[in-house]
């Protein structure tokens, strides 16, 4: 595919993305990711090895091919094949711009939030307005350009409905995580209790193995 047709494909994909944006709310189910909460918004965070193709959808990273969206690139960007074999460029989606190799909302290009991140105001979709959403424990300071420099509390409103799950602060964000004494079982997709019996059994097996090696 030559550069001309790649550019046309990129443009058409961006039009589809522009009219297919999904606002992330407390009820959003993130595909291949999980929901987090900051002071002023909810956000889907992608699982390892995945990137955003929409606000509520993450897809696994792959090599760049004709018609693929974002997969070898970072969040909210699209790979465009070059004329040289195995070469491609990453272009930010419509409405986003590249800042230090990260695609951020264009209106956030020159906005600093300190202990937080710049986002599009989720309560004002018609007008693209940049606001700061702060790490938990900080809130926008009206006396300092609404940067996240003021101490303040944000109530967790995430719906942590699975068994043995609760809302926790992890890396400055609220997320649903396992209660103390439980760990997440990836295969079952639930939080399971630490088994004392399993620990004891493993200890016994370890001691027997050491004894056997010592004897022989």
C-alpha positions in Angstrom: 0.0 0.0 0.0 1.5 3.4 -1.0 1.6 6.4 1.2 -1.3 8.1 -0.6 -3.7 5.2 0.1 -2.4 4.8 3.6 -3.3 8.5 4.2 -6.8 8.0 2.9 -7.3 4.9 5.1 -6.0 6.8 8.1 -8.4 9.7 7.4 -11.4 7.4 7.1 -10.5 5.6 10.3 -10.3 8.8 12.1 -13.8 9.8 10.9 -15.1 6.6 12.3 -13.3 7.1 15.6 -14.6 10.7 15.9 -18.2 9.6 15.7 -17.8 6.5 17.9 -16.4 7.9 21.1 -17.8 6.5 24.3 -18.0 8.5 27.5 -16.6 6.5 30.4 -18.9 6.5 33.4 -19.3 4.6 36.7 -21.2 2.0 34.7 -18.7 1.5 31.9 -17.5 -2.1 31.3 -13.9 -1.8 30.0 -13.0 -4.3 27.3 -9.5 -5.8 28.1 -9.0 -3.3 30.9 -10.4 -2.1 34.2 -12.1 1.0 35.5 -10.3 3.6 37.7 -11.5 6.8 39.4 -9.6 10.1 39.9 -10.9 13.3 41.3 -12.9 14.5 38.3 -13.3 11.5 36.0 -13.5 7.7 35.4 -11.1 6.0 33.0 -10.4 2.6 31.5 -6.9 1.4 32.1 -5.7 -1.3 29.6 -4.4 -4.7 30.7 -0.7 -5.4 30.1 0.1 -5.7 26.4 -3.0 -3.8 25.3 -3.7 -0.2 24.1 -6.7 2.0 23.8 -8.5 2.0 20.5 -11.5 3.8 22.1 -12.0 5.2 25.6 -13.7 2.0 26.7 -12.0 -0.5 24.5 -8.4 -1.9 24.6 -6.9 -4.3 22.0 -3.8 -6.4 22.1 -0.7 -4.9 20.5 0.3 -6.5 17.2 2.6 -5.7 14.3 1.4 -3.0 11.9 -0.8 -4.2 9.0 -3.2 -2.7 6.6 -6.3 -1.6 8.3 -5.1 -2.2 11.9 -5.9 0.5 14.4 -3.4 1.6 17.1 -2.2 -1.9 17.9 1.6 -1.5 17.5 1.5 2.1 18.7 0.5 3.6 22.1 -2.9 4.7 23.3 -5.1 6.8 20.9 -2.8 6.5 17.9 -2.8 4.6 14.6 0.0 2.9 12.7 0.4 4.0 9.0 2.5 1.8 6.8 5.4 3.4 4.9 6.7 2.6 1.5 9.8 0.9 3.1 9.1 -2.7 4.1 8.4 -3.3 7.9 8.4 0.5 8.5 5.5 2.5 9.9 4.7 5.7 11.7 2.4 6.3 14.6 -0.1 9.1 14.2 -2.3 10.5 16.9 -6.0 10.2 16.5 -8.1 13.2 15.6 -8.4 15.5 18.6 -5.1 14.3 20.1 -1.5 15.6 19.8 1.9 14.1 20.5 3.5 15.3 23.7 6.7 13.4 24.7 5.6 10.4 22.6 2.2 10.2 24.3 -1.0 11.1 22.5 -3.0 13.5 24.7 -6.1 15.6 24.0 -5.0 18.6 21.8 -6.4 21.1 24.3 -4.1 19.6 26.9 -0.9 20.3 25.0 0.3 23.2 27.2 -1.6 22.3 30.4 0.3 21.2 33.6 -1.7 19.5 36.4 1.2 18.4 38.7 -0.3 15.6 40.8 -2.8 14.5 38.2 -3.5 14.6 34.5 -5.2 16.8 31.9 -8.4 15.5 30.5 -11.4 16.7 28.4 -14.1 17.9 30.7 -16.5 14.9 30.8 -19.4 17.2 31.8 -19.0 19.5 28.8 -18.8 17.3 25.7 -20.0 19.9 23.2 -17.1 22.3 24.0 -13.6 20.7 24.2 -12.4 22.1 27.5 -9.3 21.0 29.3 -9.4 20.4 33.1 -7.2 18.7 35.6 -8.3 15.4 37.2 -6.2 14.8 40.3 -4.6 11.8 42.0 -6.6 10.7 45.1 -5.7 12.9 48.0 -5.4 16.0 45.8 -8.1 18.3 44.3 -7.9 21.2 41.8 -6.7 24.4 43.5 -8.7 27.4 42.2 -5.9 29.7 43.5 -3.3 27.9 41.4 -4.7 27.6 37.9 -6.8 24.6 39.1 -3.7 22.5 39.2 -3.7 19.4 41.5 -1.7 21.0 44.3 -4.4 21.2 47.0 -5.0 18.5 49.6 -8.5 17.2 49.5 -10.7 14.0 49.6 -12.5 12.3 46.8 -15.1 9.7 47.7 -14.8 6.4 45.9 -18.0 5.7 43.9 -16.7 2.6 42.0 -19.1 -0.3 42.0 -16.9 -3.1 43.4 -19.5 -5.9 43.2 -17.4 -9.1 43.0 -16.9 -11.3 46.1 -14.1 -10.3 48.4 -13.5 -7.0 46.4 -13.2 -3.5 47.7 -12.2 0.0 46.6 -8.5 0.8 47.2 -6.1 3.5 46.3 -3.5 2.1 43.9 -0.9 4.4 42.4 -3.0 7.5 43.2 -6.2 6.1 41.6 -9.2 4.3 43.0 -9.7 0.8 41.7 -11.6 -2.3 42.7 -9.1 -4.7 44.2 -9.0 -7.7 46.4 -9.6 -7.3 50.1 -6.7 -7.9 52.5 -6.1 -11.7 52.9 -7.2 -12.3 49.3 -5.4 -12.5 46.0 -6.7 -12.3 42.4 -7.1 -15.6 40.5 -6.7 -14.7 36.8 -8.1 -18.1 35.7 -11.3 -17.7 37.8 -11.4 -13.9 37.5 -12.2 -13.6 41.3 -10.5 -12.9 44.6 -9.6 -16.0 46.5 -8.4 -16.4 50.1 -4.8 -17.3 50.9 -4.9 -21.0 51.8 -3.0 -21.8 55.0 -3.4 -25.5 54.1 -1.7 -25.0 50.7 1.2 -23.1 52.4 1.6 -25.9 55.0 1.4 -28.6 52.3 4.1 -26.9 50.2 6.3 -26.6 53.2 5.9 -30.3 54.0 6.7 -31.2 50.4 9.8 -28.9 50.5 11.1 -30.5 53.7 10.5 -34.0 52.3 12.4 -33.1 49.1 15.3 -31.7 51.0 15.4 -34.8 53.3 15.4 -37.1 50.2 18.2 -35.2 48.6 20.2 -35.3 51.8 19.7 -39.1 52.2 20.8 -39.9 48.7 
